[in-house]
Amino acid sequence: MKEISTLAFLLIAALGEISGCYSFWAWLRLGKSIFWIIPGIFALIFFAITLTKVDATNAGRVYAAYGGIYILSSLVWLWLAEGVKPDRWDVLGVAISLIGTVVILFSPHR
C-alpha cells in the first residue's frame, strides 16, 4: 500500500510542477498574458506541498526518485498537451529513469 500512495503523490506532484512551469513557458515563450503565472504559482506551491507527503526520511532521496516520475510525466504532457508523440528514444529514456526511481525508493537503505 505504501508503494501505491508514494506513486500517487509523486504523480500528483508532477502534474503540479509541469502545469506550473508550463504557465511560465506560456507567458515567456508563447506570448500569453502575464496573468498565466497566477495559477502557475499556485500549481508550484501545490507541487511542493504534495512532494512532502511522500513517506520517506530523506528529502534528497525523494527528489532523486521523483526525477523518473517527472520524466514520465513530461513525456505524457508532450503527447497530450503539445500533440507530439514520444518516439522510441523517449520511451527508452523514461524506462531507464523509472528503473532508477524504483531502485531509489524501494531498496532497503541503511
Secondary structure as a PSIPRED ss2 file (coil, helix, strand):
# PSIPRED VFORMAT (PSIPRED V4.0)

   1 M C   1.000  0.000  0.000
   2 K H   0.000  1.000  0.000
   3 E H   0.000  1.000  0.000
   4 I H   0.000  1.000  0.000
   5 S H   0.000  1.000  0.000
   6 T H   0.000  1.000  0.000
   7 L H   0.000  1.000  0.000
   8 A H   0.000  1.000  0.000
   9 F H   0.000  1.000  0.000
  10 L H   0.000  1.000  0.000
  11 L H   0.000  1.000  0.000
  12 I H   0.000  1.000  0.000
  13 A H   0.000  1.000  0.000
  14 A H   0.000  1.000  0.000
  15 L H   0.000  1.000  0.000
  16 G H   0.000  1.000  0.000
  17 E H   0.000  1.000  0.000
  18 I H   0.000  1.000  0.000
  19 S H   0.000  1.000  0.000
  20 G H   0.000  1.000  0.000
  21 C H   0.000  1.000  0.000
  22 Y H   0.000  1.000  0.000
  23 S H   0.000  1.000  0.000
  24 F H   0.000  1.000  0.000
  25 W H   0.000  1.000  0.000
  26 A H   0.000  1.000  0.000
  27 W H   0.000  1.000  0.000
  28 L H   0.000  1.000  0.000
  29 R H   0.000  1.000  0.000
  30 L C   1.000  0.000  0.000
  31 G C   1.000  0.000  0.000
  32 K C   1.000  0.000  0.000
  33 S C   1.000  0.000  0.000
  34 I H   0.000  1.000  0.000
  35 F H   0.000  1.000  0.000
  36 W H   0.000  1.000  0.000
  37 I H   0.000  1.000  0.000
  38 I H   0.000  1.000  0.000
  39 P H   0.000  1.000  0.000
  40 G H   0.000  1.000  0.000
  41 I H   0.000  1.000  0.000
  42 F H   0.000  1.000  0.000
  43 A H   0.000  1.000  0.000
  44 L H   0.000  1.000  0.000
  45 I H   0.000  1.000  0.000
  46 F H   0.000  1.000  0.000
  47 F H   0.000  1.000  0.000
  48 A H   0.000  1.000  0.000
  49 I H   0.000  1.000  0.000
  50 T H   0.000  1.000  0.000
  51 L H   0.000  1.000  0.000
  52 T C   1.000  0.000  0.000
  53 K C   1.000  0.000  0.000
  54 V C   1.000  0.000  0.000
  55 D C   1.000  0.000  0.000
  56 A C   1.000  0.000  0.000
  57 T C   1.000  0.000  0.000
  58 N C   1.000  0.000  0.000
  59 A H   0.000  1.000  0.000
  60 G H   0.000  1.000  0.000
  61 R H   0.000  1.000  0.000
  62 V H   0.000  1.000  0.000
  63 Y H   0.000  1.000  0.000
  64 A H   0.000  1.000  0.000
  65 A H   0.000  1.000  0.000
  66 Y H   0.000  1.000  0.000
  67 G H   0.000  1.000  0.000
  68 G H   0.000  1.000  0.000
  69 I H   0.000  1.000  0.000
  70 Y H   0.000  1.000  0.000
  71 I H   0.000  1.000  0.000
  72 L H   0.000  1.000  0.000
  73 S H   0.000  1.000  0.000
  74 S H   0.000  1.000  0.000
  75 L H   0.000  1.000  0.000
  76 V H   0.000  1.000  0.000
  77 W H   0.000  1.000  0.000
  78 L H   0.000  1.000  0.000
  79 W H   0.000  1.000  0.000
  80 L H   0.000  1.000  0.000
  81 A C   1.000  0.000  0.000
  82 E C   1.000  0.000  0.000
  83 G C   1.000  0.000  0.000
  84 V C   1.000  0.000  0.000
  85 K C   1.000  0.000  0.000
  86 P C   1.000  0.000  0.000
  87 D C   1.000  0.000  0.000
  88 R H   0.000  1.000  0.000
  89 W H   0.000  1.000  0.000
  90 D H   0.000  1.000  0.000
  91 V H   0.000  1.000  0.000
  92 L H   0.000  1.000  0.000
  93 G H   0.000  1.000  0.000
  94 V H   0.000  1.000  0.000
  95 A H   0.000  1.000  0.000
  96 I H   0.000  1.000  0.000
  97 S H   0.000  1.000  0.000
  98 L H   0.000  1.000  0.000
  99 I H   0.000  1.000  0.000
 100 G H   0.000  1.000  0.000
 101 T H   0.000  1.000  0.000
 102 V H   0.000  1.000  0.000
 103 V H   0.000  1.000  0.000
 104 I H   0.000  1.000  0.000
 105 L H   0.000  1.000  0.000
 106 F H   0.000  1.000  0.000
 107 S C   1.000  0.000  0.000
 108 P C   1.000  0.000  0.000
 109 H C   1.000  0.000  0.000
 110 R C   1.000  0.000  0.000
